Every structure is written in structure tokens, then in C-alpha cells.
Amino acid sequence: MSDGMSGRIEGAQDARDLVELATSEDSVGELLRRGLDWLTRVVRFDLATLFLLKEGRLVSVAARGPLANAKVRQHTLNLAEFPSLRQALETRRARAFTEEDHSHGDGDPFDGVLDLPPGHSCMVVPLCAGERVYGVLSLDRAECETYPQPVVDLVEVYGQMLATALQAAEQRATFEQMHRQDHEHAKLLEAQLGGDSEGILETSLSPMMRDLARRAKQVAETDTPVLITGETGTGKERLARAIHRWSSRADHPFVTLNCAAIPAGLLESELFGHVKGAFTGATKDRAGRFQMANGGTLLLDEVGELPVELQAKLLRALQEKTFEPVGSDKTVRADVRILAATHVDLQQAIAQKRFREDLYYRLSVFPLRLPPLRERLEDLPQLCAFLLEEQARRTGRRGMKATPAGLERLEAYEWPGNLRELANALERATILTRGTELGAESFDLPTGGAGAVSRGPQASAPAEAPAVEASLKPGAVPTLAAVQREHIMKVLTLTRGRVYGPGGAAALLGLKPSTLQSRMKKLGIARLDQFVVDEV
Ligand SMILES: Nc1ncnc2c1ncn2[C@@H]1O[C@H](COP(=O)(O)OP(=O)(O)OP(=O)(O)O)[C@@H](O)[C@H]1O
């Protein structure tokens, strides 16, 4: 290799640098910058120019060397005017240019831009990967000498690697765009299904709700933890999603963890993740909800169910934004805004030593209480229209509406299951109704029990109450199953649908929760879906 044309070649190290460059995940700009640095070490030139192919033209995108200037960096070449360049691209082979090439029709590529002597050293290296030709790299030197073949071969290898890296960067960009599109698509779907709207909050006719929405919007702008309280089904999760959407974290993940739905033994790993081998079944590292929510918001639903042992770890994660995954001694940092929701009285849980007071104060910096539906009955017409619309998007049953008599029937009910129960009642009524009007008779709401409100004569007539008569005619006496069913429903109404834990239906009925659940299933209560059944 001519010493005059090659730079400092330290074979192995330079080759390693080149391989590292080709496999790096840098942006295209960074790749070019580092690539040109590499070239200055291995070959002598006064100007290295990278041209990308765009619609039959070579457009300069980067230049390096003593002759590189602003004009060179904005230079474009029309390929039609440079047959030798075109040939190099077609054959996909690097080549040095000689005095002879210039006499074969190629003009001076830098005519009007640089004043290089005729017959100066020049080589072009096509940048090709797979089927694609990305452009060329040209090297020029003011000396009248021809680049020797070994130097051309070396730079050609560099060109191939650079093109491969360009291809990878292009694929990454395409992939990221697809990912963004997928994300947008998922958000659109969520919006279409209704999850992406705050529902009836700001437009509520209830001053209490409007005030709540106003305060929620204000706190959304901060990173302050929010404790959302309210009976089951009042819209705590929906409000939490709205707070996330109104916050500057909206473009980051919103992650939820229902602390009551996960067995206590698995909660720590669900929250903070685990490393391979941390426990039987931990076959690989797994990120917890904290890591998943990094940059975004984590909703801890039913936070009152969090085992006391875990509460200390949560407190530290809240205060220091750090934690250790299960089985790991490495500290992980996550920037997460915490929202917590509960339908149990946490003060009472503190008194019973089931909830740490310090954690409570940390979580309840900004409490928001969602009123039960019976305290915002003025919203019933708007809520029905909204929920029926949302339901129509899922089921295709469009145009359903509650008649004034239907609304009156709904108003007469106490709604222990709140908005969720209302949504379910509307869906059941829609299934049972042929037309589009939901009248009083469309709603099969429990009557005479804990759910019914005594509102004078228009209140639900006890027509569905089982009549226990002295007559021994078949069917006159309710079956044991019917009585059990009614009793369980009544207790579930009292516990607001809660099966587990102290004060839950299972405890009141003196049954194991799993026994109650299977009995409910047998009696068809779960299928009614009227009550929230804690998952196991
Ligand atoms: N503001 C709202 N406007 C309209 N519908 C709502 C609103 N909030 C909640 N809903 C509906 O009420 C139902 C229950 O909402 P959500 O799951 O947010 O309640 P929750 O209080 O978190 O319930 P739980 O205590 O059982 O976790 C959902 O079907 C939801 O679509």
C-alpha cells in the first residue's frame, strides 16, 4: 500500500472500530460523523464527501477535510452528467479515477465549488446494502496521483459497512414510525370504546362533581399523589385516567395495579419486578408496574388491600423514587406519579393497624372523593345517554334511549353499585328490549331490598317480591336456591359488592370467600355481573 495515500492503519483496532460502528444504534447523523472520523485515520484525503441518492441526483449530506466548506455541503450532482459515477453505482464497485476518466465525458464534479487540479486523486465508493443503493462517498486529494487499489478496497469495505448501518438506521426509523402508528391506533381504539374520555365530569349538572373535576384538573398539572376515594363503581379509575391525560405525562404509560386482585405473595413482584431465580417460577427477569410506568402514572387501585409488609417498600419508592426488584440488590430508579384509589375507609384501616399512617399521609396529600350516584341523580339522563352511546360502540345497538318513565324508574333506585351497576342495568335492558326505547318495564332492578329507595307511590312496586303463601301448590313456595340467591344478593348489596376481606360478604355470611364465589356462580349471581366480585 502506498504510504503517501494511506493514513495510519492499525489494522485490528481500526477493523474493530469499524465493526462497532456498523453495529451501533446511532442516528444516521452520528454514524456519518463517526464514520468520517474513522476514515481520516485510515486514508489521506483533502475532502471526503457523502452524497445520498435522491431522485437521480446525488445530494451532499456531510463533508470532512481541509477543503470541506459550506458550498461543498450544499452541493448536488446530476447523475446524468457523470457517466463514470453512474457506472460505479450500477456496478456497485468502488473505483479510483484517473486522468483518462475525465477525458471520457465526466466533467469536474466540484466545478464552481472547488478548484482542484486536473488529474487529482479521486475515488468514489458506492454505498449499497441489500437491494438498496444509498449514495456514494467520494474522496479527493489535491495531489496528482491515483489512489492505489488496496486503499480503494479498504475504503470500499468501509462503504459497505456504512451502508449496512444506514440500512439498519432506516429500518429502525420505519419500525419506530410503525410503533408510533400502533400506539396511535391503540389510543384511537380506546377512545372509540370510551376509555379515553373523562365521561360526565366537567359537564355534570351536580355542582359537587363539577368542583371535583376542576380540582382534579388543577392537581393533574403537578406530580402530587392523589387519593381517590368513593364507593365501588363511582368512576375512580376513570377519574385517574383523566388526571393522567390532563397531565404532562399524558404521552407516557398509564399503568394500573389492582392490589385486591393479586394474591398477596405476588404483589411485591408485580409492583417492583423480579430477577431470574428470585423464587420458584421466576425463569427470567421481569419488570414490575413501577418500571412499566416510568415517566408516566401508576394507579394503585384498592390500595387499602396492600399487605402491611409491602407498604414500607412502597413508601420508600414514593419518597426516594428508588426500589429493588425482588431477589435483586441493585437499586432501580423510576420516575412515576402515583395515584391511589380505595373504596374502604383508610382511617379505619389505620386504626386497625392494617394501613401505615405515614403511607396514608404520603398518598392522601390531595384527596378527591367521588360521590355515589344517589348523590348526583341530576346526572342520570346525561349518564344514561353517555353509557348507552358507549355501549352502542361496543355492541352496535344504536339509538337506544331511556324514556321519562324509564328514567323515573332509575331514579327510584339506590344504586349500591353506582355507575357500573347503571351501565350493567342499561346493557341488560337493551338486550331485553326489542325497540330503542327503554321504559320503566325494561329495567329488572331489585325491589324492596337494600337497593330500593322509598319515594312514595311511584317507588318500585313489590311485584317481584316472592309471595310466600300458605298454599302448598307447586311453585308457591320459593325454592331454597331462590332464597339463598336473594339473601346473597342482599348481603352483596350491603357490602357494595365486596366479597373478600373484613366486612366483605363472605365474612358476613360466615363462609370462605372461595365457597361464596362458587355458590354465587352456581346460583347465577356472577353472571348477572351486577356486583363487583374481587378477583383472585
Ligand atoms: N364520569 C363518568 N362518566 C360516565 N361513566 C363513567 C364515569 N365514571 C365511570 N363511569 C363508568 O362507570 C363504570 C365504573 O367506573 P370505574 O371502573 O372507573 O369505577 P371505580 O370506582 O374505579 O370502580 P371500583 O371501585 O370497582 O374499582 C365504568 O363502566 C365506567 O365506564
Ligand as a Chemical Component Dictionary entry (heavy atoms), coordinates in Angstrom:
data_LIG
# 
_chem_comp.id                   LIG 
_chem_comp.type                 NON-POLYMER 
_chem_comp.pdbx_formal_charge   0 
_chem_comp.three_letter_code    LIG 
# 
loop_
_chem_comp_atom.comp_id 
_chem_comp_atom.atom_id 
_chem_comp_atom.alt_atom_id 
_chem_comp_atom.type_symbol 
_chem_comp_atom.charge 
_chem_comp_atom.model_Cartn_x 
_chem_comp_atom.model_Cartn_y 
_chem_comp_atom.model_Cartn_z 
_chem_comp_atom.pdbx_ordinal 
LIG N1  N1  N 0 -67.513 10.128 34.739 1  
LIG C1  C1  C 0 -68.093 9.076  34.189 2  
LIG N2  N2  N 0 -68.987 9.242  33.213 3  
LIG C2  C2  C 0 -69.564 8.174  32.654 4  
LIG N3  N3  N 0 -69.330 6.904  33.019 5  
LIG C3  C3  C 0 -68.469 6.689  33.963 6  
LIG C4  C4  C 0 -67.798 7.755  34.622 7  
LIG N4  N4  N 0 -67.002 7.243  35.544 8  
LIG C5  C5  C 0 -67.161 5.913  35.495 9  
LIG N5  N5  N 0 -68.026 5.568  34.546 10 
LIG C6  C6  C 0 -68.438 4.197  34.223 11 
LIG O1  O1  O 0 -68.686 3.517  35.437 12 
LIG C7  C7  C 0 -68.075 2.218  35.466 13 
LIG C8  C8  C 0 -67.141 2.088  36.643 14 
LIG O2  O2  O 0 -66.071 3.002  36.523 15 
LIG P1  P1  P 0 -64.675 2.782  37.251 16 
LIG O3  O3  O 0 -64.165 1.412  36.940 17 
LIG O4  O4  O 0 -63.821 3.928  36.911 18 
LIG O5  O5  O 0 -65.148 2.824  38.769 19 
LIG P2  P2  P 0 -64.317 2.513  40.097 20 
LIG O6  O6  O 0 -64.804 3.448  41.125 21 
LIG O7  O7  O 0 -62.856 2.522  39.781 22 
LIG O8  O8  O 0 -64.790 1.067  40.431 23 
LIG P3  P3  P 0 -64.138 0.026  41.512 24 
LIG O9  O9  O 0 -64.257 0.636  42.850 25 
LIG O10 O10 O 0 -64.965 -1.161 41.354 26 
LIG O11 O11 O 0 -62.716 -0.197 41.079 27 
LIG C9  C9  C 0 -67.403 2.068  34.118 28 
LIG O12 O12 O 0 -68.294 1.347  33.284 29 
LIG C10 C10 C 0 -67.251 3.458  33.592 30 
LIG O13 O13 O 0 -67.343 3.489  32.198 31 
# 
loop_
_chem_comp_bond.comp_id 
_chem_comp_bond.atom_id_1 
_chem_comp_bond.atom_id_2 
_chem_comp_bond.value_order 
_chem_comp_bond.pdbx_ordinal 
LIG N1  C1  SING 1  
LIG C1  N2  SING 2  
LIG C1  C4  DOUB 3  
LIG N2  C2  DOUB 4  
LIG C2  N3  SING 5  
LIG N3  C3  DOUB 6  
LIG C3  C4  SING 7  
LIG C3  N5  SING 8  
LIG C4  N4  SING 9  
LIG N4  C5  DOUB 10 
LIG C5  N5  SING 11 
LIG N5  C6  SING 12 
LIG C6  O1  SING 13 
LIG C6  C10 SING 14 
LIG O1  C7  SING 15 
LIG C7  C8  SING 16 
LIG C7  C9  SING 17 
LIG C8  O2  SING 18 
LIG O2  P1  SING 19 
LIG P1  O3  DOUB 20 
LIG P1  O4  SING 21 
LIG P1  O5  SING 22 
LIG O5  P2  SING 23 
LIG P2  O6  DOUB 24 
LIG P2  O7  SING 25 
LIG P2  O8  SING 26 
LIG O8  P3  SING 27 
LIG P3  O9  DOUB 28 
LIG P3  O10 SING 29 
LIG P3  O11 SING 30 
LIG C9  O12 SING 31 
LIG C9  C10 SING 32 
LIG C10 O13 SING 33 
# 
